[in-house]
Amino acid sequence: MYKLSLSDYNFTIKKEQGKTYILDSIRKKYVRLTPEEWVRQHTVRYLIDHKKFPQSLMKIEVGLDVYSLPKRADILCYTSKGEPLVLVECKAPEVAINQAVFEQIAQYNIALQAPYLLVTNGVKMYSCIIHFATKKFEFLHELPSYTEILTL
């Protein structure tokens, strides 16, 4: 698959009828291995292993309504109280992270109101914090760890 800027992880991969599948540790099932899924699975491992987000507080492909249209958020991390904490949008490595990608995650966040956003194509990663009181956002050098976010 693609070489990403994220760490290499060991994944369980299988082939069936000429198609490749990867075991999603969050959904606990095999899913079709696409370039975007490769990035999503690496990002999940990054959040768990490097940023110490509890796996039990993560969901993948969360359904939501944006202006009465059904959409799916790639990864959503929650607080222990079940409140949205970090919304993640993953793109395939060949997809540029541009204004349209930021507009997409911003639209998704209208429904979710997560204070942190993370956008990645596995090669580049951008994160920001939303200051809802002032209606402003701030790009971060990197996403803080789960513990750091809870103590900020």
C-alpha positions in Angstrom: 0.0 0.0 0.0 1.1 3.6 0.4 4.1 4.8 2.5 2.7 7.3 5.0 4.4 9.8 7.3 2.7 8.0 10.2 4.5 5.1 12.0 4.3 1.7 10.5 1.9 -0.5 12.3 1.1 -4.2 12.1 -2.4 -4.8 10.7 -4.3 -7.9 10.1 -5.0 -8.1 6.4 -6.7 -10.8 4.4 -7.6 -11.4 0.7 -10.9 -12.8 -0.4 -12.1 -13.2 -3.9 -9.4 -10.9 -5.2 -10.2 -8.1 -2.8 -8.1 -7.0 0.2 -9.5 -6.4 3.6 -8.1 -4.9 6.8 -9.3 -5.7 10.4 -10.7 -2.5 11.9 -10.0 -2.8 15.7 -12.6 -0.2 16.5 -15.5 -1.7 14.5 -14.2 -5.2 15.2 -14.7 -6.3 11.6 -12.8 -6.6 8.3 -13.4 -3.7 5.9 -12.3 -3.2 2.3 -8.7 -1.8 2.2 -8.8 1.3 0.1 -6.2 4.1 0.2 -8.4 6.2 2.4 -9.0 3.2 4.8 -5.2 2.7 4.9 -4.9 6.3 6.2 -7.9 5.9 8.6 -6.4 2.8 10.2 -3.0 4.4 10.6 -4.6 7.5 12.1 -6.6 5.4 14.6 -3.3 3.7 15.7 -1.6 7.1 15.9 -4.4 8.4 18.1 -4.3 5.3 20.4 -0.5 4.6 20.5 1.0 8.1 20.3 -1.8 10.4 21.6 -3.2 8.0 24.2 -6.8 8.3 23.2 -8.8 5.4 24.7 -9.9 3.0 22.0 -13.2 2.6 23.8 -14.0 6.3 23.3 -13.5 6.2 19.5 -16.0 5.6 16.7 -15.4 5.1 13.0 -17.7 6.4 10.2 -20.1 8.1 12.5 -23.4 8.9 10.8 -24.6 12.5 11.0 -26.9 15.0 9.2 -25.5 18.1 7.6 -28.2 20.4 6.3 -30.6 17.4 6.2 -28.1 15.3 4.2 -26.7 12.1 5.6 -22.9 12.2 6.0 -20.3 10.1 7.7 -17.4 11.4 9.9 -14.3 9.3 9.5 -13.2 9.2 13.2 -14.8 10.8 16.2 -13.2 10.7 19.7 -15.3 11.4 22.7 -14.8 12.4 26.3 -15.6 9.9 29.0 -19.0 11.7 29.3 -19.8 10.9 25.7 -19.2 14.5 24.4 -17.5 14.9 21.0 -13.8 15.8 21.5 -11.9 15.3 18.3 -13.3 15.1 14.8 -11.0 13.5 12.2 -11.3 13.6 8.4 -9.1 11.2 6.5 -8.3 11.4 2.8 -6.3 9.1 0.5 -2.6 9.9 0.3 -3.0 11.3 -3.3 -5.7 13.7 -2.2 -4.5 17.2 -1.4 -5.5 18.7 1.8 -7.1 22.0 0.6 -9.8 24.5 1.5 -12.5 22.0 0.4 -11.4 19.4 2.9 -11.4 22.0 5.7 -14.9 23.2 4.6 -16.1 19.5 4.7 -14.9 18.9 8.2 -16.2 22.3 9.4 -19.7 21.4 8.0 -19.6 18.1 9.8 -18.6 19.9 13.0 -21.6 22.1 12.9 -23.6 19.0 14.0 -21.0 17.6 16.3 -19.4 20.7 18.0 -16.1 18.9 18.7 -13.5 21.4 20.0 -10.6 19.8 18.1 -10.3 19.0 14.4 -7.7 16.8 12.7 -7.3 16.5 8.9 -4.9 14.0 7.3 -4.0 12.3 4.1 -1.4 10.2 5.9 1.4 12.3 4.4 0.3 15.7 5.9 -1.6 16.3 9.1 -3.3 19.5 10.3 -5.0 20.1 13.6 -6.8 23.0 15.1 -8.8 24.0 18.1 -12.2 25.7 17.8 -12.9 28.5 20.2 -16.7 28.5 20.1 -17.1 31.5 22.4 -15.2 33.8 20.1 -16.1 31.9 16.9 -12.4 31.5 16.0 -10.1 28.7 15.4 -6.4 28.2 15.9 -4.1 25.9 14.0 -1.9 23.8 16.3 1.6 22.5 15.7 0.2 19.0 16.5 -2.8 17.6 18.2 -2.4 17.4 22.0 -2.6 14.1 23.7 -5.8 12.9 25.3 -4.6 13.8 28.8 -3.4 17.2 27.6 -6.7 18.0 26.0 -8.6 17.1 29.2 -6.4 19.3 31.4 -6.4 22.4 29.1 
